[in-house]
Amino acid sequence: MNRDETGGEPVEPMEEDRAWRLILVARMRVDPVRLRDEPGANAEELLAGTLRHVLSPLDARELLAFEHRCHRLRDDANRWDLRDAATVLGGDGSDEAFHAFRTWLIGRGPVDYQAVLADPQALVDILRRDPRVPPFEPVLGHVVAELFLEQADEDLPPPPEESRREPAGEHREGVDFRTRYPRLAALGEELTARSAEGDES
C-alpha cells in the first residue's frame, strides 16, 4: 500500500485500465484544428488543457491514486536502454531529465508507451508524427500536481521510492549510444537544431 499524505487510509494505485482511459480521453479531446492552425502550437501544450478538464472531477485521493499508478508505469520504464535512448534524443542524462521523459511517455498513452518499451527507436516514429512535440516536457505531471494543490491545499506528496533505484538492464560505460540508436541520433540532431532556430527567432 502507499501512504496517503492527505491523512486518510492508505491509497492504492488507480487501476491501470482506468488511468489509461483518462489519458486517452484527454488526448482524443486535443483540438486538431488548433494544432494545425495555431503557429507554434503542439499537442503537448493543448493536452495540458484537456488533461485538466478530464482529471478535474477527481478528488484529492483519486488524484493521488492516479499519480501512484503513473509512478508504477515510470518504474516499469526505468531501464538503461530507455535512459540511453532519451539521452541520445537530446536529454542531458540526468535523473530529472529521465523522469520527465518517462512522464511524457506515459502521457502519450498506452500504445506509444508499450511500443517504446518494446523498442526505444519507436520514438522516431512517434516524434515524426508531430515534430513539434517536446519529449522532455512532463505535462501530465504538472497538471496532476496543480490539481492536487487546488483540491488538497497542499503540494502533491513525493511518490514512493522506485522499486529499482538504478535502471534495469545492462549499462555500458563509455559507449557511444548514437551508434546503437542511429535513427534516434539523427532525429535528436534535428530537434536540437530546430530548438536553436526557435531560440534565435
C-alpha positions as a Markdown table, in Angstrom:
| # | Residue | x | y | z |
|---|---|---|---|---|
| 1 | Met | 0.0 | 0.0 | 0.0 |
| 2 | Asn | 1.0 | 3.6 | -0.4 |
| 3 | Arg | 0.8 | 6.0 | 2.5 |
| 4 | Asp | -1.9 | 8.7 | 2.0 |
| 5 | Glu | -0.3 | 12.0 | 2.8 |
| 6 | Thr | -3.8 | 13.6 | 3.0 |
| 7 | Gly | -4.4 | 11.9 | 6.3 |
| 8 | Gly | -6.8 | 9.1 | 5.4 |
| 9 | Glu | -6.4 | 5.4 | 4.7 |
| 10 | Pro | -3.6 | 4.3 | 2.5 |
| 11 | Val | -4.2 | 5.0 | -1.2 |
| 12 | Glu | -3.8 | 2.1 | -3.7 |
| 13 | Pro | -2.7 | 3.0 | -7.2 |
| 14 | Met | -5.6 | 3.5 | -9.6 |
| 15 | Glu | -6.5 | 0.6 | -11.8 |
| 16 | Glu | -4.2 | 0.7 | -14.8 |
| 17 | Asp | -7.0 | 0.5 | -17.3 |
| 18 | Arg | -8.8 | 3.4 | -15.8 |
| 19 | Ala | -5.7 | 5.5 | -15.7 |
| 20 | Trp | -5.0 | 4.8 | -19.3 |
| 21 | Arg | -8.6 | 5.6 | -20.2 |
| 22 | Leu | -8.4 | 9.0 | -18.6 |
| 23 | Ile | -5.2 | 9.8 | -20.5 |
| 24 | Leu | -6.7 | 8.6 | -23.8 |
| 25 | Val | -9.8 | 10.7 | -23.4 |
| 26 | Ala | -7.7 | 13.7 | -22.8 |
| 27 | Arg | -5.6 | 13.0 | -25.9 |
| 28 | Met | -8.7 | 12.5 | -28.0 |
| 29 | Arg | -10.0 | 15.9 | -26.9 |
| 30 | Val | -7.0 | 17.8 | -28.3 |
| 31 | Asp | -8.4 | 20.0 | -31.0 |
| 32 | Pro | -6.7 | 19.1 | -34.3 |
| 33 | Val | -7.8 | 22.3 | -35.9 |
| 34 | Arg | -6.0 | 24.4 | -33.3 |
| 35 | Leu | -3.0 | 22.1 | -33.6 |
| 36 | Arg | -2.9 | 22.6 | -37.4 |
| 37 | Asp | -3.7 | 26.3 | -37.5 |
| 38 | Glu | -2.1 | 27.9 | -34.4 |
| 39 | Pro | 1.5 | 29.0 | -35.0 |
| 40 | Gly | 3.9 | 27.2 | -32.6 |
| 41 | Ala | 1.1 | 25.1 | -31.1 |
| 42 | Asn | 1.9 | 21.5 | -30.3 |
| 43 | Ala | -0.1 | 18.5 | -29.0 |
| 44 | Glu | 1.5 | 18.6 | -25.5 |
| 45 | Glu | 0.6 | 22.2 | -24.8 |
| 46 | Leu | -3.0 | 21.5 | -25.9 |
| 47 | Leu | -3.0 | 18.3 | -23.9 |
| 48 | Ala | -2.5 | 20.3 | -20.7 |
| 49 | Gly | -5.9 | 21.9 | -21.1 |
| 50 | Thr | -7.7 | 18.7 | -21.9 |
| 51 | Leu | -6.0 | 16.8 | -19.1 |
| 52 | Arg | -7.1 | 19.4 | -16.7 |
| 53 | His | -10.7 | 19.1 | -17.9 |
| 54 | Val | -10.6 | 15.3 | -17.7 |
| 55 | Leu | -8.9 | 15.0 | -14.3 |
| 56 | Ser | -10.5 | 17.9 | -12.5 |
| 57 | Pro | -13.6 | 15.8 | -11.4 |
| 58 | Leu | -11.2 | 13.6 | -9.4 |
| 59 | Asp | -10.9 | 14.4 | -5.7 |
| 60 | Ala | -7.5 | 14.6 | -3.9 |
| 61 | Arg | -7.4 | 10.8 | -3.1 |
| 62 | Glu | -8.3 | 9.9 | -6.6 |
| 63 | Leu | -5.6 | 12.2 | -8.0 |
| 64 | Leu | -3.1 | 10.6 | -5.6 |
| 65 | Ala | -4.2 | 7.1 | -6.8 |
| 66 | Phe | -3.7 | 8.3 | -10.4 |
| 67 | Glu | -0.2 | 9.6 | -9.6 |
| 68 | His | 0.7 | 6.3 | -7.8 |
| 69 | Arg | -0.3 | 4.4 | -11.0 |
| 70 | Cys | 1.8 | 6.8 | -13.1 |
| 71 | His | 4.7 | 6.2 | -10.7 |
| 72 | Arg | 4.4 | 2.5 | -11.3 |
| 73 | Leu | 4.4 | 3.0 | -15.0 |
| 74 | Arg | 7.5 | 5.2 | -14.7 |
| 75 | Asp | 9.1 | 2.5 | -12.6 |
| 76 | Asp | 8.4 | -0.1 | -15.3 |
| 77 | Ala | 10.2 | 2.2 | -17.8 |
| 78 | Asn | 13.2 | 2.7 | -15.5 |
| 79 | Arg | 15.6 | 0.8 | -17.8 |
| 80 | Trp | 19.1 | 1.6 | -19.1 |
| 81 | Asp | 18.1 | 1.2 | -22.7 |
| 82 | Leu | 15.4 | 3.8 | -22.4 |
| 83 | Arg | 17.6 | 6.1 | -20.4 |
| 84 | Asp | 20.3 | 5.8 | -23.1 |
| 85 | Ala | 17.8 | 6.4 | -25.9 |
| 86 | Ala | 16.4 | 9.5 | -24.1 |
| 87 | Thr | 19.9 | 10.9 | -23.7 |
| 88 | Val | 20.7 | 10.3 | -27.4 |
| 89 | Leu | 17.4 | 12.0 | -28.3 |
| 90 | Gly | 18.6 | 15.2 | -26.5 |
| 91 | Gly | 18.4 | 14.7 | -22.8 |
| 92 | Asp | 21.2 | 15.7 | -20.5 |
| 93 | Gly | 21.4 | 12.2 | -18.9 |
| 94 | Ser | 20.3 | 13.4 | -15.5 |
| 95 | Asp | 17.8 | 11.7 | -13.2 |
| 96 | Glu | 15.5 | 14.7 | -13.6 |
| 97 | Ala | 15.5 | 14.6 | -17.4 |
| 98 | Phe | 14.8 | 10.8 | -17.4 |
| 99 | His | 12.0 | 11.3 | -15.0 |
| 100 | Ala | 10.5 | 14.0 | -17.3 |
| 101 | Phe | 10.9 | 11.8 | -20.3 |
| 102 | Arg | 9.1 | 8.8 | -18.7 |
| 103 | Thr | 6.3 | 11.1 | -17.6 |
| 104 | Trp | 6.0 | 12.5 | -21.1 |
| 105 | Leu | 5.9 | 8.9 | -22.5 |
| 106 | Ile | 3.0 | 7.9 | -20.1 |
| 107 | Gly | 1.1 | 11.0 | -21.3 |
| 108 | Arg | 1.4 | 9.6 | -24.9 |
| 109 | Gly | -1.0 | 6.8 | -24.0 |
| 110 | Pro | -0.6 | 3.0 | -23.8 |
| 111 | Val | 0.1 | 2.3 | -27.4 |
| 112 | Asp | 3.1 | 4.6 | -27.7 |
| 113 | Tyr | 4.2 | 3.6 | -24.1 |
| 114 | Gln | 4.3 | -0.1 | -24.9 |
| 115 | Ala | 5.8 | 0.5 | -28.3 |
| 116 | Val | 8.8 | 2.4 | -26.8 |
| 117 | Leu | 9.2 | -0.2 | -24.1 |
| 118 | Ala | 9.4 | -2.9 | -26.8 |
| 119 | Asp | 11.8 | -0.9 | -29.0 |
| 120 | Pro | 13.2 | 2.5 | -27.9 |
| 121 | Gln | 13.7 | 3.5 | -31.6 |
| 122 | Ala | 9.9 | 3.6 | -31.9 |
| 123 | Leu | 10.4 | 7.1 | -30.5 |
| 124 | Val | 11.4 | 8.1 | -34.0 |
| 125 | Asp | 8.0 | 7.2 | -35.5 |
| 126 | Ile | 6.2 | 8.9 | -32.6 |
| 127 | Leu | 8.1 | 12.2 | -33.0 |
| 128 | Arg | 7.9 | 12.1 | -36.8 |
| 129 | Arg | 4.1 | 12.3 | -36.4 |
| 130 | Asp | 4.4 | 15.7 | -34.8 |
| 131 | Pro | 7.9 | 17.1 | -34.8 |
| 132 | Arg | 6.7 | 20.0 | -32.6 |
| 133 | Val | 6.2 | 17.7 | -29.6 |
| 134 | Pro | 8.8 | 18.2 | -26.9 |
| 135 | Pro | 9.8 | 14.8 | -25.4 |
| 136 | Phe | 11.1 | 16.2 | -22.1 |
| 137 | Glu | 8.0 | 18.2 | -21.2 |
| 138 | Pro | 6.1 | 16.3 | -18.4 |
| 139 | Val | 2.7 | 18.0 | -19.0 |
| 140 | Leu | 0.9 | 15.1 | -17.2 |
| 141 | Gly | 2.9 | 15.6 | -14.0 |
| 142 | His | 2.4 | 19.4 | -14.0 |
| 143 | Val | -1.4 | 19.1 | -14.4 |
| 144 | Val | -1.7 | 16.4 | -11.6 |
| 145 | Ala | 0.4 | 18.5 | -9.2 |
| 146 | Glu | -1.6 | 21.7 | -9.9 |
| 147 | Leu | -5.0 | 19.9 | -9.5 |
| 148 | Phe | -3.9 | 18.2 | -6.3 |
| 149 | Leu | -2.8 | 21.6 | -4.8 |
| 150 | Glu | -6.2 | 23.0 | -5.7 |
| 151 | Gln | -8.0 | 20.0 | -4.1 |
| 152 | Ala | -6.0 | 19.4 | -1.0 |
| 153 | Asp | -4.4 | 22.9 | -0.5 |
| 154 | Glu | -1.0 | 21.3 | -0.2 |
| 155 | Asp | 1.7 | 20.0 | -2.6 |
| 156 | Leu | 1.4 | 16.6 | -4.1 |
| 157 | Pro | 3.4 | 14.3 | -1.8 |
| 158 | Pro | 6.6 | 12.7 | -3.3 |
| 159 | Pro | 6.0 | 9.3 | -4.8 |
| 160 | Pro | 7.1 | 6.1 | -3.1 |
| 161 | Glu | 10.7 | 5.1 | -3.8 |
| 162 | Glu | 11.1 | 3.4 | -7.1 |
| 163 | Ser | 11.5 | -0.4 | -6.8 |
| 164 | Arg | 14.7 | 0.0 | -8.7 |
| 165 | Arg | 17.0 | 2.9 | -7.7 |
| 166 | Glu | 19.2 | 2.1 | -10.7 |
| 167 | Pro | 17.6 | 1.4 | -14.1 |
| 168 | Ala | 17.2 | -2.2 | -15.0 |
| 169 | Gly | 19.3 | -3.9 | -17.7 |
| 170 | Glu | 22.9 | -3.6 | -18.7 |
| 171 | His | 24.7 | -0.3 | -18.5 |
| 172 | Arg | 27.8 | 0.1 | -20.6 |
| 173 | Glu | 30.2 | 2.8 | -19.6 |
| 174 | Gly | 32.0 | 4.8 | -22.3 |
| 175 | Val | 29.8 | 3.5 | -25.1 |
| 176 | Asp | 28.6 | 5.9 | -27.8 |
| 177 | Phe | 24.9 | 5.1 | -27.9 |
| 178 | Arg | 24.4 | 7.1 | -31.0 |
| 179 | Thr | 25.8 | 4.0 | -32.8 |
| 180 | Arg | 23.2 | 1.8 | -31.1 |
| 181 | Tyr | 20.3 | 4.2 | -31.9 |
| 182 | Pro | 21.3 | 5.8 | -35.2 |
| 183 | Arg | 17.8 | 6.8 | -36.1 |
| 184 | Leu | 17.3 | 8.5 | -32.8 |
| 185 | Ala | 20.6 | 10.2 | -33.0 |
| 186 | Ala | 19.7 | 11.7 | -36.4 |
| 187 | Leu | 16.4 | 12.9 | -35.1 |
| 188 | Gly | 18.0 | 14.2 | -31.9 |
| 189 | Glu | 20.3 | 16.4 | -34.0 |
| 190 | Glu | 17.3 | 17.7 | -36.0 |
| 191 | Leu | 15.4 | 18.6 | -32.8 |
| 192 | Thr | 18.4 | 20.3 | -31.3 |
| 193 | Ala | 18.9 | 22.4 | -34.5 |
| 194 | Arg | 15.2 | 23.3 | -34.6 |
| 195 | Ser | 15.3 | 24.3 | -30.9 |
| 196 | Ala | 18.3 | 26.5 | -31.6 |
| 197 | Glu | 16.5 | 28.2 | -34.6 |
| 198 | Gly | 13.5 | 28.8 | -32.3 |
| 199 | Asp | 15.7 | 30.5 | -29.7 |
| 200 | Glu | 17.2 | 32.8 | -32.3 |
| 201 | Ser | 13.9 | 33.9 | -33.8 |
